[in-house]
Amino acid sequence: MAVRIARAAQVLHKPGMRCLFSIALLAALAGCAAAPSAPETSPPPRPATATEGTKILDRDAAAKLLAADGVTLQWIDWNHRGQVNVRDEGGTIRLTGAQAQSDGPGRLFLDGEVSEIGADYFIFDGTIRIDETPDPGRHCEAHKLWHFAVTQNRPYWRLREFEWCDGLTDYVDVYMPGTKP
């Protein structure tokens, strides 16, 4: 190929041959071009979503969470737990819970999906709402990824975002099965 190009360059010095050389050079370069690749037959990867299921890194911890035995917010009551419902819906673990103050308007509410469970933590993708406690008129609500973890061998997972609303420290706890208030 290099010899052909060199010979063509010699011909270029002759009048009227430049146009012919340009055409020949383009044809030679076109012959060197790679053939277009075949279109990919597999679909592009889908982005991960919470509906693809809960990532379980520790089966024992998942079993404990599925058998959870109540939820509390310290402003309402640690001795009288609210109800928590943790269930597997087609591979996605859902968690809903609520606690109501027995002698007042205070309320705690949780609703969402558990996206990951590890040996001493779980990640909750959902809504947490606190109403009318500890002060009248207080309303805190957010939908996001929340981190709950076991610390100091306690029998519950505690919300690790303590001051997420208005600077007050909220202890939201989800209790393991078989623990007493």
Biotite code that builds the C-alpha atoms (Angstrom):
import biotite.structure as struc

atoms = struc.array([
    struc.Atom([0.000, 0.000, 0.000], chain_id="A", res_id=1, res_name="MET", atom_name="CA", element="C"),
    struc.Atom([2.807, 2.422, 0.888], chain_id="A", res_id=2, res_name="ALA", atom_name="CA", element="C"),
    struc.Atom([4.493, 1.783, -2.479], chain_id="A", res_id=3, res_name="VAL", atom_name="CA", element="C"),
    struc.Atom([1.270, 2.606, -4.313], chain_id="A", res_id=4, res_name="ARG", atom_name="CA", element="C"),
    struc.Atom([0.923, 5.877, -2.430], chain_id="A", res_id=5, res_name="ILE", atom_name="CA", element="C"),
    struc.Atom([4.539, 6.823, -3.211], chain_id="A", res_id=6, res_name="ALA", atom_name="CA", element="C"),
    struc.Atom([4.034, 6.122, -6.927], chain_id="A", res_id=7, res_name="ARG", atom_name="CA", element="C"),
    struc.Atom([0.831, 8.128, -6.886], chain_id="A", res_id=8, res_name="ALA", atom_name="CA", element="C"),
    struc.Atom([2.680, 11.056, -5.347], chain_id="A", res_id=9, res_name="ALA", atom_name="CA", element="C"),
    struc.Atom([5.144, 11.020, -8.284], chain_id="A", res_id=10, res_name="GLN", atom_name="CA", element="C"),
    struc.Atom([2.234, 11.179, -10.684], chain_id="A", res_id=11, res_name="VAL", atom_name="CA", element="C"),
    struc.Atom([0.891, 14.222, -8.845], chain_id="A", res_id=12, res_name="LEU", atom_name="CA", element="C"),
    struc.Atom([3.630, 16.356, -10.312], chain_id="A", res_id=13, res_name="HIS", atom_name="CA", element="C"),
    struc.Atom([2.085, 15.879, -13.759], chain_id="A", res_id=14, res_name="LYS", atom_name="CA", element="C"),
    struc.Atom([-0.603, 18.402, -14.694], chain_id="A", res_id=15, res_name="PRO", atom_name="CA", element="C"),
    struc.Atom([-4.236, 17.248, -14.293], chain_id="A", res_id=16, res_name="GLY", atom_name="CA", element="C"),
    struc.Atom([-3.350, 14.262, -12.175], chain_id="A", res_id=17, res_name="MET", atom_name="CA", element="C"),
    struc.Atom([-4.071, 15.780, -8.770], chain_id="A", res_id=18, res_name="ARG", atom_name="CA", element="C"),
    struc.Atom([-7.808, 15.169, -9.066], chain_id="A", res_id=19, res_name="CYS", atom_name="CA", element="C"),
    struc.Atom([-7.232, 11.557, -10.105], chain_id="A", res_id=20, res_name="LEU", atom_name="CA", element="C"),
    struc.Atom([-4.862, 11.051, -7.145], chain_id="A", res_id=21, res_name="PHE", atom_name="CA", element="C"),
    struc.Atom([-7.418, 12.451, -4.692], chain_id="A", res_id=22, res_name="SER", atom_name="CA", element="C"),
    struc.Atom([-10.047, 10.012, -5.928], chain_id="A", res_id=23, res_name="ILE", atom_name="CA", element="C"),
    struc.Atom([-7.607, 7.093, -5.736], chain_id="A", res_id=24, res_name="ALA", atom_name="CA", element="C"),
    struc.Atom([-6.507, 8.066, -2.222], chain_id="A", res_id=25, res_name="LEU", atom_name="CA", element="C"),
    struc.Atom([-10.108, 8.274, -1.013], chain_id="A", res_id=26, res_name="LEU", atom_name="CA", element="C"),
    struc.Atom([-10.854, 4.861, -2.499], chain_id="A", res_id=27, res_name="ALA", atom_name="CA", element="C"),
    struc.Atom([-7.791, 3.357, -0.804], chain_id="A", res_id=28, res_name="ALA", atom_name="CA", element="C"),
    struc.Atom([-8.718, 4.839, 2.558], chain_id="A", res_id=29, res_name="LEU", atom_name="CA", element="C"),
    struc.Atom([-12.313, 3.667, 2.226], chain_id="A", res_id=30, res_name="ALA", atom_name="CA", element="C"),
    struc.Atom([-11.056, 0.136, 1.660], chain_id="A", res_id=31, res_name="GLY", atom_name="CA", element="C"),
    struc.Atom([-9.117, 0.320, 4.937], chain_id="A", res_id=32, res_name="CYS", atom_name="CA", element="C"),
    struc.Atom([-12.105, 1.418, 6.964], chain_id="A", res_id=33, res_name="ALA", atom_name="CA", element="C"),
    struc.Atom([-13.513, -1.203, 9.295], chain_id="A", res_id=34, res_name="ALA", atom_name="CA", element="C"),
    struc.Atom([-16.877, -2.671, 8.485], chain_id="A", res_id=35, res_name="ALA", atom_name="CA", element="C"),
    struc.Atom([-19.625, -1.328, 10.709], chain_id="A", res_id=36, res_name="PRO", atom_name="CA", element="C"),
    struc.Atom([-20.255, -3.511, 13.720], chain_id="A", res_id=37, res_name="SER", atom_name="CA", element="C"),
    struc.Atom([-23.498, -5.426, 13.999], chain_id="A", res_id=38, res_name="ALA", atom_name="CA", element="C"),
    struc.Atom([-26.073, -3.844, 16.261], chain_id="A", res_id=39, res_name="PRO", atom_name="CA", element="C"),
    struc.Atom([-26.135, -5.212, 19.791], chain_id="A", res_id=40, res_name="GLU", atom_name="CA", element="C"),
    struc.Atom([-28.967, -7.678, 20.275], chain_id="A", res_id=41, res_name="THR", atom_name="CA", element="C"),
    struc.Atom([-29.284, -7.534, 24.077], chain_id="A", res_id=42, res_name="SER", atom_name="CA", element="C"),
    struc.Atom([-31.269, -4.687, 25.642], chain_id="A", res_id=43, res_name="PRO", atom_name="CA", element="C"),
    struc.Atom([-29.380, -2.017, 27.575], chain_id="A", res_id=44, res_name="PRO", atom_name="CA", element="C"),
    struc.Atom([-29.115, -2.598, 31.330], chain_id="A", res_id=45, res_name="PRO", atom_name="CA", element="C"),
    struc.Atom([-31.947, -1.148, 33.390], chain_id="A", res_id=46, res_name="ARG", atom_name="CA", element="C"),
    struc.Atom([-31.168, 1.175, 36.280], chain_id="A", res_id=47, res_name="PRO", atom_name="CA", element="C"),
    struc.Atom([-31.597, -0.362, 39.741], chain_id="A", res_id=48, res_name="ALA", atom_name="CA", element="C"),
    struc.Atom([-34.858, 0.411, 41.453], chain_id="A", res_id=49, res_name="THR", atom_name="CA", element="C"),
    struc.Atom([-36.317, -0.433, 44.810], chain_id="A", res_id=50, res_name="ALA", atom_name="CA", element="C"),
    struc.Atom([-38.884, -2.672, 43.094], chain_id="A", res_id=51, res_name="THR", atom_name="CA", element="C"),
    struc.Atom([-36.122, -5.089, 42.091], chain_id="A", res_id=52, res_name="GLU", atom_name="CA", element="C"),
    struc.Atom([-36.122, -6.478, 45.605], chain_id="A", res_id=53, res_name="GLY", atom_name="CA", element="C"),
    struc.Atom([-34.374, -6.133, 48.901], chain_id="A", res_id=54, res_name="THR", atom_name="CA", element="C"),
    struc.Atom([-30.640, -6.791, 48.957], chain_id="A", res_id=55, res_name="LYS", atom_name="CA", element="C"),
    struc.Atom([-30.133, -9.265, 51.800], chain_id="A", res_id=56, res_name="ILE", atom_name="CA", element="C"),
    struc.Atom([-26.559, -9.518, 53.032], chain_id="A", res_id=57, res_name="LEU", atom_name="CA", element="C"),
    struc.Atom([-27.418, -11.407, 56.237], chain_id="A", res_id=58, res_name="ASP", atom_name="CA", element="C"),
    struc.Atom([-30.280, -13.947, 56.257], chain_id="A", res_id=59, res_name="ARG", atom_name="CA", element="C"),
    struc.Atom([-30.471, -14.093, 60.092], chain_id="A", res_id=60, res_name="ASP", atom_name="CA", element="C"),
    struc.Atom([-30.863, -10.318, 60.315], chain_id="A", res_id=61, res_name="ALA", atom_name="CA", element="C"),
    struc.Atom([-33.560, -10.450, 57.603], chain_id="A", res_id=62, res_name="ALA", atom_name="CA", element="C"),
    struc.Atom([-35.460, -13.103, 59.589], chain_id="A", res_id=63, res_name="ALA", atom_name="CA", element="C"),
    struc.Atom([-35.269, -10.924, 62.725], chain_id="A", res_id=64, res_name="LYS", atom_name="CA", element="C"),
    struc.Atom([-36.519, -7.878, 60.867], chain_id="A", res_id=65, res_name="LEU", atom_name="CA", element="C"),
    struc.Atom([-39.417, -9.839, 59.330], chain_id="A", res_id=66, res_name="LEU", atom_name="CA", element="C"),
    struc.Atom([-40.432, -10.799, 62.883], chain_id="A", res_id=67, res_name="ALA", atom_name="CA", element="C"),
    struc.Atom([-39.968, -7.291, 64.347], chain_id="A", res_id=68, res_name="ALA", atom_name="CA", element="C"),
    struc.Atom([-41.948, -6.660, 67.513], chain_id="A", res_id=69, res_name="ASP", atom_name="CA", element="C"),
    struc.Atom([-42.910, -3.000, 67.660], chain_id="A", res_id=70, res_name="GLY", atom_name="CA", element="C"),
    struc.Atom([-41.726, 0.546, 67.075], chain_id="A", res_id=71, res_name="VAL", atom_name="CA", element="C"),
    struc.Atom([-41.215, 3.460, 69.459], chain_id="A", res_id=72, res_name="THR", atom_name="CA", element="C"),
    struc.Atom([-40.443, 7.152, 69.486], chain_id="A", res_id=73, res_name="LEU", atom_name="CA", element="C"),
    struc.Atom([-39.068, 8.301, 72.829], chain_id="A", res_id=74, res_name="GLN", atom_name="CA", element="C"),
    struc.Atom([-41.353, 11.356, 72.941], chain_id="A", res_id=75, res_name="TRP", atom_name="CA", element="C"),
    struc.Atom([-44.406, 9.091, 72.871], chain_id="A", res_id=76, res_name="ILE", atom_name="CA", element="C"),
    struc.Atom([-43.484, 6.090, 75.044], chain_id="A", res_id=77, res_name="ASP", atom_name="CA", element="C"),
    struc.Atom([-40.745, 3.480, 75.309], chain_id="A", res_id=78, res_name="TRP", atom_name="CA", element="C"),
    struc.Atom([-42.862, 1.144, 77.465], chain_id="A", res_id=79, res_name="ASN", atom_name="CA", element="C"),
    struc.Atom([-45.875, 0.890, 75.141], chain_id="A", res_id=80, res_name="HIS", atom_name="CA", element="C"),
    struc.Atom([-44.718, 0.064, 71.652], chain_id="A", res_id=81, res_name="ARG", atom_name="CA", element="C"),
    struc.Atom([-46.535, 0.880, 68.488], chain_id="A", res_id=82, res_name="GLY", atom_name="CA", element="C"),
    struc.Atom([-47.350, -1.716, 65.857], chain_id="A", res_id=83, res_name="GLN", atom_name="CA", element="C"),
    struc.Atom([-44.904, -2.607, 63.107], chain_id="A", res_id=84, res_name="VAL", atom_name="CA", element="C"),
    struc.Atom([-45.654, -4.763, 60.084], chain_id="A", res_id=85, res_name="ASN", atom_name="CA", element="C"),
    struc.Atom([-42.679, -6.100, 58.140], chain_id="A", res_id=86, res_name="VAL", atom_name="CA", element="C"),
    struc.Atom([-43.465, -8.389, 55.231], chain_id="A", res_id=87, res_name="ARG", atom_name="CA", element="C"),
    struc.Atom([-41.929, -9.856, 52.089], chain_id="A", res_id=88, res_name="ASP", atom_name="CA", element="C"),
    struc.Atom([-43.845, -8.855, 48.971], chain_id="A", res_id=89, res_name="GLU", atom_name="CA", element="C"),
    struc.Atom([-42.325, -10.765, 46.076], chain_id="A", res_id=90, res_name="GLY", atom_name="CA", element="C"),
    struc.Atom([-38.727, -10.299, 47.175], chain_id="A", res_id=91, res_name="GLY", atom_name="CA", element="C"),
    struc.Atom([-39.149, -6.732, 48.405], chain_id="A", res_id=92, res_name="THR", atom_name="CA", element="C"),
    struc.Atom([-39.420, -6.282, 52.155], chain_id="A", res_id=93, res_name="ILE", atom_name="CA", element="C"),
    struc.Atom([-41.947, -3.600, 53.126], chain_id="A", res_id=94, res_name="ARG", atom_name="CA", element="C"),
    struc.Atom([-42.162, -1.968, 56.537], chain_id="A", res_id=95, res_name="LEU", atom_name="CA", element="C"),
    struc.Atom([-45.066, 0.008, 57.959], chain_id="A", res_id=96, res_name="THR", atom_name="CA", element="C"),
    struc.Atom([-45.393, 1.095, 61.549], chain_id="A", res_id=97, res_name="GLY", atom_name="CA", element="C"),
    struc.Atom([-47.214, 3.495, 63.807], chain_id="A", res_id=98, res_name="ALA", atom_name="CA", element="C"),
    struc.Atom([-47.235, 4.579, 67.424], chain_id="A", res_id=99, res_name="GLN", atom_name="CA", element="C"),
    struc.Atom([-49.877, 6.791, 69.031], chain_id="A", res_id=100, res_name="ALA", atom_name="CA", element="C"),
    struc.Atom([-49.588, 8.639, 72.312], chain_id="A", res_id=101, res_name="GLN", atom_name="CA", element="C"),
    struc.Atom([-52.169, 7.143, 74.715], chain_id="A", res_id=102, res_name="SER", atom_name="CA", element="C"),
    struc.Atom([-52.938, 10.415, 76.502], chain_id="A", res_id=103, res_name="ASP", atom_name="CA", element="C"),
    struc.Atom([-52.309, 12.952, 73.747], chain_id="A", res_id=104, res_name="GLY", atom_name="CA", element="C"),
    struc.Atom([-52.064, 13.765, 70.062], chain_id="A", res_id=105, res_name="PRO", atom_name="CA", element="C"),
    struc.Atom([-48.468, 12.533, 69.488], chain_id="A", res_id=106, res_name="GLY", atom_name="CA", element="C"),
    struc.Atom([-48.022, 10.209, 66.486], chain_id="A", res_id=107, res_name="ARG", atom_name="CA", element="C"),
    struc.Atom([-45.231, 8.318, 64.693], chain_id="A", res_id=108, res_name="LEU", atom_name="CA", element="C"),
    struc.Atom([-45.708, 6.815, 61.237], chain_id="A", res_id=109, res_name="PHE", atom_name="CA", element="C"),
    struc.Atom([-43.356, 4.836, 58.943], chain_id="A", res_id=110, res_name="LEU", atom_name="CA", element="C"),
    struc.Atom([-44.101, 3.441, 55.472], chain_id="A", res_id=111, res_name="ASP", atom_name="CA", element="C"),
    struc.Atom([-41.762, 2.202, 52.772], chain_id="A", res_id=112, res_name="GLY", atom_name="CA", element="C"),
    struc.Atom([-39.432, -0.483, 51.480], chain_id="A", res_id=113, res_name="GLU", atom_name="CA", element="C"),
    struc.Atom([-36.308, -1.947, 52.992], chain_id="A", res_id=114, res_name="VAL", atom_name="CA", element="C"),
    struc.Atom([-33.665, -1.731, 50.262], chain_id="A", res_id=115, res_name="SER", atom_name="CA", element="C"),
    struc.Atom([-30.823, -3.512, 52.096], chain_id="A", res_id=116, res_name="GLU", atom_name="CA", element="C"),
    struc.Atom([-30.322, -5.644, 55.220], chain_id="A", res_id=117, res_name="ILE", atom_name="CA", element="C"),
    struc.Atom([-26.897, -6.263, 56.761], chain_id="A", res_id=118, res_name="GLY", atom_name="CA", element="C"),
    struc.Atom([-25.809, -8.027, 59.948], chain_id="A", res_id=119, res_name="ALA", atom_name="CA", element="C"),
    struc.Atom([-26.520, -5.023, 62.184], chain_id="A", res_id=120, res_name="ASP", atom_name="CA", element="C"),
    struc.Atom([-28.378, -2.522, 60.003], chain_id="A", res_id=121, res_name="TYR", atom_name="CA", element="C"),
    struc.Atom([-31.072, -2.006, 57.410], chain_id="A", res_id=122, res_name="PHE", atom_name="CA", element="C"),
    struc.Atom([-31.733, 0.782, 54.916], chain_id="A", res_id=123, res_name="ILE", atom_name="CA", element="C"),
    struc.Atom([-35.308, 2.008, 54.743], chain_id="A", res_id=124, res_name="PHE", atom_name="CA", element="C"),
    struc.Atom([-36.528, 3.844, 51.627], chain_id="A", res_id=125, res_name="ASP", atom_name="CA", element="C"),
    struc.Atom([-39.704, 5.529, 52.694], chain_id="A", res_id=126, res_name="GLY", atom_name="CA", element="C"),
    struc.Atom([-41.581, 8.096, 54.730], chain_id="A", res_id=127, res_name="THR", atom_name="CA", element="C"),
    struc.Atom([-41.185, 8.866, 58.411], chain_id="A", res_id=128, res_name="ILE", atom_name="CA", element="C"),
    struc.Atom([-43.651, 11.296, 59.961], chain_id="A", res_id=129, res_name="ARG", atom_name="CA", element="C"),
    struc.Atom([-43.811, 12.639, 63.521], chain_id="A", res_id=130, res_name="ILE", atom_name="CA", element="C"),
    struc.Atom([-46.796, 14.761, 64.571], chain_id="A", res_id=131, res_name="ASP", atom_name="CA", element="C"),
    struc.Atom([-47.650, 16.770, 67.690], chain_id="A", res_id=132, res_name="GLU", atom_name="CA", element="C"),
    struc.Atom([-44.785, 15.532, 69.844], chain_id="A", res_id=133, res_name="THR", atom_name="CA", element="C"),
    struc.Atom([-42.963, 16.512, 71.956], chain_id="A", res_id=134, res_name="PRO", atom_name="CA", element="C"),
    struc.Atom([-44.504, 19.928, 71.319], chain_id="A", res_id=135, res_name="ASP", atom_name="CA", element="C"),
    struc.Atom([-47.997, 20.836, 70.076], chain_id="A", res_id=136, res_name="PRO", atom_name="CA", element="C"),
    struc.Atom([-47.904, 21.852, 66.417], chain_id="A", res_id=137, res_name="GLY", atom_name="CA", element="C"),
    struc.Atom([-44.680, 19.995, 65.618], chain_id="A", res_id=138, res_name="ARG", atom_name="CA", element="C"),
    struc.Atom([-44.862, 18.280, 62.249], chain_id="A", res_id=139, res_name="HIS", atom_name="CA", element="C"),
    struc.Atom([-41.875, 16.463, 60.747], chain_id="A", res_id=140, res_name="CYS", atom_name="CA", element="C"),
    struc.Atom([-42.105, 14.400, 57.576], chain_id="A", res_id=141, res_name="GLU", atom_name="CA", element="C"),
    struc.Atom([-39.560, 13.251, 55.003], chain_id="A", res_id=142, res_name="ALA", atom_name="CA", element="C"),
    struc.Atom([-39.291, 10.609, 52.315], chain_id="A", res_id=143, res_name="HIS", atom_name="CA", element="C"),
    struc.Atom([-35.712, 9.442, 51.749], chain_id="A", res_id=144, res_name="LYS", atom_name="CA", element="C"),
    struc.Atom([-33.197, 6.702, 52.481], chain_id="A", res_id=145, res_name="LEU", atom_name="CA", element="C"),
    struc.Atom([-33.000, 6.158, 56.245], chain_id="A", res_id=146, res_name="TRP", atom_name="CA", element="C"),
    struc.Atom([-30.339, 4.141, 58.077], chain_id="A", res_id=147, res_name="HIS", atom_name="CA", element="C"),
    struc.Atom([-31.299, 2.005, 61.079], chain_id="A", res_id=148, res_name="PHE", atom_name="CA", element="C"),
    struc.Atom([-28.575, 0.185, 63.036], chain_id="A", res_id=149, res_name="ALA", atom_name="CA", element="C"),
    struc.Atom([-27.995, -1.931, 66.120], chain_id="A", res_id=150, res_name="VAL", atom_name="CA", element="C"),
    struc.Atom([-25.487, -0.339, 68.497], chain_id="A", res_id=151, res_name="THR", atom_name="CA", element="C"),
    struc.Atom([-24.029, -1.620, 71.769], chain_id="A", res_id=152, res_name="GLN", atom_name="CA", element="C"),
    struc.Atom([-25.836, -4.994, 71.379], chain_id="A", res_id=153, res_name="ASN", atom_name="CA", element="C"),
    struc.Atom([-29.227, -3.380, 71.975], chain_id="A", res_id=154, res_name="ARG", atom_name="CA", element="C"),
    struc.Atom([-32.344, -5.398, 71.003], chain_id="A", res_id=155, res_name="PRO", atom_name="CA", element="C"),
    struc.Atom([-33.493, -2.872, 68.392], chain_id="A", res_id=156, res_name="TYR", atom_name="CA", element="C"),
    struc.Atom([-32.477, -1.042, 65.257], chain_id="A", res_id=157, res_name="TRP", atom_name="CA", element="C"),
    struc.Atom([-32.288, 2.702, 65.914], chain_id="A", res_id=158, res_name="ARG", atom_name="CA", element="C"),
    struc.Atom([-32.720, 5.409, 63.289], chain_id="A", res_id=159, res_name="LEU", atom_name="CA", element="C"),
    struc.Atom([-29.253, 6.929, 62.796], chain_id="A", res_id=160, res_name="ARG", atom_name="CA", element="C"),
    struc.Atom([-30.479, 10.341, 61.531], chain_id="A", res_id=161, res_name="GLU", atom_name="CA", element="C"),
    struc.Atom([-31.285, 11.841, 64.899], chain_id="A", res_id=162, res_name="PHE", atom_name="CA", element="C"),
    struc.Atom([-31.830, 15.552, 64.192], chain_id="A", res_id=163, res_name="GLU", atom_name="CA", element="C"),
    struc.Atom([-33.375, 15.301, 60.751], chain_id="A", res_id=164, res_name="TRP", atom_name="CA", element="C"),
    struc.Atom([-36.248, 17.705, 61.208], chain_id="A", res_id=165, res_name="CYS", atom_name="CA", element="C"),
    struc.Atom([-35.937, 20.716, 63.485], chain_id="A", res_id=166, res_name="ASP", atom_name="CA", element="C"),
    struc.Atom([-32.898, 20.129, 65.672], chain_id="A", res_id=167, res_name="GLY", atom_name="CA", element="C"),
    struc.Atom([-34.648, 17.927, 68.236], chain_id="A", res_id=168, res_name="LEU", atom_name="CA", element="C"),
    struc.Atom([-33.165, 14.455, 68.707], chain_id="A", res_id=169, res_name="THR", atom_name="CA", element="C"),
    struc.Atom([-35.720, 11.806, 67.689], chain_id="A", res_id=170, res_name="ASP", atom_name="CA", element="C"),
    struc.Atom([-35.019, 8.193, 68.716], chain_id="A", res_id=171, res_name="TYR", atom_name="CA", element="C"),
    struc.Atom([-37.050, 5.941, 66.431], chain_id="A", res_id=172, res_name="VAL", atom_name="CA", element="C"),
    struc.Atom([-36.522, 2.264, 67.318], chain_id="A", res_id=173, res_name="ASP", atom_name="CA", element="C"),
    struc.Atom([-37.695, -0.931, 65.583], chain_id="A", res_id=174, res_name="VAL", atom_name="CA", element="C"),
    struc.Atom([-37.569, -3.851, 68.051], chain_id="A", res_id=175, res_name="TYR", atom_name="CA", element="C"),
    struc.Atom([-36.272, -7.365, 67.424], chain_id="A", res_id=176, res_name="MET", atom_name="CA", element="C"),
    struc.Atom([-38.607, -10.266, 68.184], chain_id="A", res_id=177, res_name="PRO", atom_name="CA", element="C"),
    struc.Atom([-38.819, -11.584, 71.726], chain_id="A", res_id=178, res_name="GLY", atom_name="CA", element="C"),
    struc.Atom([-37.745, -8.366, 73.446], chain_id="A", res_id=179, res_name="THR", atom_name="CA", element="C"),
    struc.Atom([-39.717, -6.890, 76.304], chain_id="A", res_id=180, res_name="LYS", atom_name="CA", element="C"),
    struc.Atom([-40.596, -3.243, 76.698], chain_id="A", res_id=181, res_name="PRO", atom_name="CA", element="C"),
])
